[in-house]
Amino acid sequence: QVQLVESGGGLVQPGGSLRLSCAASGSIFSINAMGWYRQAPGKQRELVAAITSGGSTNYADSVKGRFTISRDNAKNTVYLQMNSLKPEGPAVYYCNADLRTSSWYRYDCWGQGTQVDVSS
């Protein structure tokens, strides 16, 4: 019943910027945290950034100072502002939510992903 929908991906030149968004909808009781994961072709999915409902954040070392994660709890939406993008080629960015659909049921939910390609 819960869905995560990512948007904002696309093709961008090195040094450029993109803003990703992820909106959660459905029978959501609460969201403890939301995050962004990156998966390049042939590689494992890795954490990029995460944020709790209280505003605490964590970033991968590779994006610190360049990426900013934020959220709008009222809209159950998380954003990822990506600046000074490096020419790392194509990758899919996935949104994740640590959520509850009731006071007793907690699980991780994943979005379908949005394609990001940083190339000249």
C-alpha positions in Angstrom: 0.0 0.0 0.0 3.0 2.3 0.5 4.7 3.6 -2.6 7.9 5.7 -3.1 8.2 7.7 -6.3 11.4 9.3 -7.3 11.8 12.1 -9.8 14.3 14.6 -11.0 16.9 12.5 -12.6 18.4 13.0 -16.0 21.5 13.8 -18.0 23.8 16.5 -16.6 27.3 17.7 -17.4 30.1 17.3 -14.9 30.1 20.2 -12.4 26.3 20.6 -12.9 23.5 20.2 -10.4 20.4 18.1 -10.0 17.6 18.0 -7.4 16.0 14.6 -6.8 12.7 14.2 -4.9 11.0 11.2 -3.4 7.4 11.2 -2.3 5.9 8.5 -0.1 2.2 7.8 -0.3 -0.2 5.3 1.0 -1.1 4.0 4.5 1.8 5.5 6.4 1.6 5.7 10.1 5.0 7.3 10.5 8.4 7.6 8.8 11.5 7.2 11.0 14.0 8.0 8.2 14.4 8.3 4.5 17.5 8.0 2.4 19.1 7.9 -1.0 21.1 5.0 -2.4 23.2 4.9 -5.6 23.8 1.9 -7.8 26.1 2.0 -10.8 26.0 -0.7 -13.5 27.6 -3.9 -12.2 28.1 -2.5 -8.7 26.4 -2.8 -5.4 23.9 -0.4 -4.1 25.4 2.1 -1.7 24.2 4.7 0.7 24.5 8.3 -0.4 22.6 10.2 2.2 20.0 9.7 4.9 17.8 11.8 7.1 15.6 11.1 10.1 12.3 12.7 10.8 14.0 14.8 13.4 16.5 16.2 10.9 19.7 14.2 11.7 21.7 13.5 8.5 24.4 11.1 7.4 26.4 11.4 4.1 28.8 9.2 2.3 32.3 10.6 2.4 32.3 11.0 -1.3 29.4 13.4 -1.4 30.1 15.5 1.7 30.1 19.2 1.0 28.5 18.7 -2.4 25.1 17.0 -1.7 22.4 18.1 0.7 19.5 15.9 1.9 16.4 17.5 3.2 12.8 16.5 4.0 9.3 17.8 4.3 7.7 15.6 6.9 4.2 17.0 6.3 4.5 15.8 2.6 6.4 12.6 3.4 8.9 13.8 0.9 12.7 13.7 0.8 15.0 15.7 -1.5 18.6 15.3 -2.6 20.3 18.4 -3.9 23.4 17.3 -5.9 25.9 20.0 -6.7 29.4 19.8 -8.4 28.5 16.5 -9.9 31.5 14.4 -10.9 31.8 12.5 -14.2 30.9 9.1 -12.8 28.7 8.0 -15.6 25.2 6.6 -15.3 23.7 5.3 -12.1 20.3 4.8 -10.6 19.4 6.6 -7.4 16.9 4.8 -5.2 14.8 6.2 -2.4 14.4 4.3 0.8 12.1 4.8 3.7 12.2 3.3 7.2 8.5 3.5 8.0 5.6 2.2 10.0 2.2 1.4 8.6 0.9 0.9 12.1 2.3 1.3 15.6 3.6 -2.2 15.6 4.6 -2.9 11.9 7.9 -1.4 10.7 9.7 -2.1 7.5 11.9 -0.7 4.7 10.3 0.5 1.5 12.1 1.1 -1.8 11.2 3.3 -4.8 11.7 2.3 -8.4 14.7 4.5 -8.9 15.6 7.5 -11.1 18.4 7.5 -13.6 21.2 10.0 -13.2 23.9 10.2 -15.9 26.8 12.6 -15.3 28.8 12.9 -18.5 30.1 15.4 -21.0 
